[in-house]
Amino acid sequence: MKKNIYWFVVLSILIGCAGITKIPDPDSSEARLFTEKCTGCHSLPHPKRHRFHEWVHFVKLMEEHMEKRNTSLSQEDKNIILGYLQKYAR
């Protein structure tokens, strides 16, 4: 019985956590680009995690990290991602 309760709790937690990273308009090209570019090094942050001016700062920091890894973010991709974040930031 205890084993069943344990697995129920574990499964409930996993199901609950699965919805945490659900982002707005996930099928849009902007959201797909955000997901593609922003999960190479870390889990996907929700756009409401920060205000837009904070996102501008974090995107700049992430660009610097990307350059250190010999990858980059094109200006067009950056503008698309920032537009998406601006639309859905808190």
URURQUI-V449371 format. One record per residue. N is the residue number from 0. SS is DSSP state (@ for helix, = for strand, . for the rest). PHI is phi in whole degrees, 0 to 359 (none if undefined). PSI is psi in whole degrees, 0 to 359 (none if undefined). Layout:
n=(N & N)
ss=(SS & SS)
phi=(PHI & PHI)
psi=(PSI & PSI)
This chain:
n=(0 & 1 & 2 & 3 & 4 & 5 & 6 & 7 & 8 & 9 & 10 & 11 & 12 & 13 & 14 & 15 & 16 & 17 & 18 & 19 & 20 & 21 & 22 & 23 & 24 & 25 & 26 & 27 & 28 & 29 & 30 & 31 & 32 & 33 & 34 & 35 & 36 & 37 & 38 & 39 & 40 & 41 & 42 & 43 & 44 & 45 & 46 & 47 & 48 & 49 & 50 & 51 & 52 & 53 & 54 & 55 & 56 & 57 & 58 & 59 & 60 & 61 & 62 & 63 & 64 & 65 & 66 & 67 & 68 & 69 & 70 & 71 & 72 & 73 & 74 & 75 & 76 & 77 & 78 & 79 & 80 & 81 & 82 & 83 & 84 & 85 & 86 & 87 & 88 & 89)
ss=(. & @ & @ & @ & @ & @ & @ & @ & @ & @ & @ & @ & @ & @ & @ & @ & @ & @ & . & . & . & . & . & . & . & . & . & . & @ & @ & @ & @ & @ & @ & @ & @ & @ & . & . & . & . & . & . & . & . & . & @ & @ & @ & . & . & @ & @ & @ & @ & @ & @ & @ & @ & @ & @ & @ & @ & @ & @ & @ & @ & @ & . & . & . & . & . & . & @ & @ & @ & @ & @ & @ & @ & @ & @ & @ & @ & @ & @ & @ & . & .)
phi=(none & 298 & 295 & 295 & 295 & 303 & 293 & 297 & 295 & 300 & 296 & 298 & 295 & 297 & 295 & 296 & 288 & 299 & 275 & 297 & 269 & 293 & 256 & 296 & 48 & 297 & 268 & 288 & 296 & 294 & 293 & 295 & 294 & 304 & 296 & 298 & 281 & 254 & 238 & 293 & 237 & 206 & 289 & 287 & 279 & 283 & 304 & 281 & 298 & 223 & 282 & 300 & 298 & 289 & 298 & 303 & 297 & 293 & 297 & 299 & 299 & 293 & 300 & 297 & 295 & 296 & 298 & 295 & 263 & 61 & 236 & 210 & 238 & 294 & 299 & 296 & 298 & 300 & 297 & 295 & 297 & 296 & 297 & 297 & 295 & 297 & 295 & 244 & 294 & 282)
psi=(315 & 324 & 320 & 319 & 318 & 309 & 326 & 315 & 314 & 313 & 320 & 319 & 315 & 318 & 318 & 320 & 333 & 329 & 352 & 320 & 9 & 121 & 160 & 142 & 55 & 341 & 357 & 156 & 327 & 315 & 322 & 320 & 315 & 313 & 314 & 312 & 335 & 14 & 11 & 330 & 345 & 171 & 161 & 120 & 146 & 138 & 332 & 0 & 329 & 164 & 161 & 316 & 331 & 321 & 320 & 315 & 313 & 323 & 319 & 316 & 318 & 325 & 317 & 319 & 321 & 319 & 323 & 335 & 13 & 33 & 170 & 169 & 119 & 158 & 322 & 313 & 318 & 315 & 320 & 313 & 315 & 324 & 318 & 313 & 322 & 320 & 325 & 4 & 162 & none)
